[in-house]
Amino acid sequence: MDIVKEVNPHFEDFIFDWNYRTYFLVGGYGSSKSYHIALKIILKCLEEKRKVLVVREVFETIRESTYALFEEIIGELNLEEYIIPTVSPMRINFPNGSQIIFKGMDKPWKLKSIHNVSIIWIEEASELKYEGYKELLGRARHPTLPIYFILSTNPVGKDNWTYKHFFKDELNDIFVL
């Protein structure tokens, strides 16, 4: 299956780059960072069987944000007959067994039943508590596939944990865009 999609040249390399364990994208509203992250994830899920966890601090914000974005891109790519989104539970299933699941950190006990997650996207990472980020680091594990973290956020102040973690400390296997 050939997929042709015009993308923002600023994100062109990012979409196909899987050389880092952690990707941290900072940009203002309308910068298209979330769009290109969702596209990157869809393409990876089509390429190989993956379980992806998409997280926001508050679960109720997911349906109108990240979930709607995935639906939009699936439609743009004319993949509706292959990739099946479901609302209850909120997930997206691929023909090769890949799956994207959506959770909120406001109900962390619901993360305990998730196994073999190999990609985690934390949308609006600056809204997440640092303890939640550390919890997710421990949740991502897969017996054979490499693990990836993608974090996206709007610009934040120097007192936010994302600034302290990704800009003040030494960068270790992290791609910052």
N, C-alpha and C positions, 0 to 999 in steps of 0.2 A: 504494500500500500504506500503510494507516494503522497506526501503531504506538502503542499506549497502554501506558504503563508508569509506575507510581508510583515516585517517586524521593525521596531525602532532600531536603527543602526547602533545606538548606544548599548543595546542589550544583545546584539547579535552573537558575540562570542560567549556571553553568559549562558545563553539557552542550551548550548551543546557542551559546555564545560562542566565536567564531573571530576576534576582533578583535586578538589579540596574537600575536606570533611565538613567545613562550615562556610556558608555563604551569608554575608550580612549586607543587606541592601538598605540604604538610607536615601530617602527622597521625599519631596513634598507631595501634597495632594495633586493628582493628575500627572505624576511623573511616569506612570505606567509600570512601575516596579511590580505590583501585584499581578498585573496582567501577564507579564513576561515570566514570572515565577510559576503561575498556573500553567502557562503554555509549556514551560520546561518540564514540569511534572507530568503533564499529559503525554508528552513525547517520550519521556523515560518509561512511563507505564505501558505504552504501546510497544516499546523496544524490548522490555524484559519484565517478568513478573515481579511486582513490587507491592508492598503494603505501605501506604503513605498515611501519616497522621497529620491533619491540618488542625491547628490549635489557635484559639483566641482566648483572652482572659475570660470573657463572658460568652457562654454558648449561644445565647439569644441573638447575638450580633452576627453569627456565622451565615445564616440562611440568606440574608440580604447582601452579604459581602463576598466572601470567598466561594461559597457554594454557588451563588448566582454567577460569579465570574467563570467558574468551571463550566457551568451550563452554557453560558454565552460562547465560550471558545469551542466547545464540542459542536455547537450549532454552526459557528463560522467555518469549521473544518468539515462540515457535513458528515459527522461521525455519529449522529443520533441513533442509527440502527445498530451500531457496534458497541457504543459506550452507553451504559444504562445508569442514569442517576435515580436514586430513590430518596424519598423524603423521610420515611420512618422505617428503619433508622436512616439518618442522613448519611449517605455514602454513594460512591460512584464505582460501578463494576465494569471491568474491561473483559473482552473475550478471552484473553490469555490468563485470566485469574488475578490480574492486578486489581488493587482496590484502594480507593481513597476514602478514609473515614474522617469525620469531623467531631471534635470534642472541645468543650470549654474547660478552662482551668478553675471555674467557679464550682465544678463538680469533680474534683480530682479522684474520687473513689471510682469513677467510671473508667479511669485509665488502667486500672489494675487488670482488667480482663483482656487487654490488647497484647497480642503476641506477634513476634516476627515483623515488627515495624522497622523498615530500613531507611525511610525518609521522613523527616519531621519538618513541617513548615510552621513557623510561629509568626502569625500575622499580627501586626501592631505589637511587636515584641516589647516596646517600652512600657506598655500597659501591664504586661505580665510581671508578677513578683519574681525576684531573683530565685527564691526558693522553688518556684514553679519551673523555672528554667533548669535548675539542678535536678529536679524530679524527672523532667523529660530526658535529660542526659542519661539517666539511669534506665529509662524505659526503652530506649532505642537499642535493639539488639536483634541480630539475625545470624543464623548458623553459618551462612555461606556468602551473603552479599555485603558489600561495604555499606557503612552507615553515613547518611548525609543529614545535615541540619541546614535549613534555610530560614533566616530571620529577616523580617522586613519591618521597617518603622519609619515614621516621620522624624525629622531632625528633633533632637532632644537636648535638654540642658546637661551640663557637666555633672549634675548630682544624680542623674538617672543611672541605673545599674548597667544599661547597655553601653553607655559612654565609658563608664569605668572599666567594664569587662573587655570591650572590643577596641578601645582607643588608648586607654592608659596603660594596660598590661601589654606584654609582648605578644604580638600576633603569632599564633602557632597553627599552621595549616588552615588559615582563614582567608577567604577572598572577600574583600570589602569593595562594594560598588556604590 
